[in-house]
């Protein structure tokens, strides 16, 4: 999800209380659930060996929040969709 000014950045806090800045790459809806794909904001653009981070958007107390995906099948489905969309963009 790029805007005319570039990608969005968010800061999340992991379970150890560490803040991590992420760069938002894409958002997708799968089976009525919303997923967002990120990369670490400090990743070198030439480094192809970075980890894609996929978080699920959930509603907590009426506000949107991110959660990790515990179910391997659900995570694989989201990963496959984001990779497919990314490859389609590269082909264009």
Secondary structure, 3 states (H helix, E strand, C coil): CCECCECCEEEEECCCCCEEEEEEEEEEEECCEEEEEEEECCCCCCCCCCCCEEEEEEEECCEEEEECCCCHHHHHHHHHHHHHHHHHHHHC
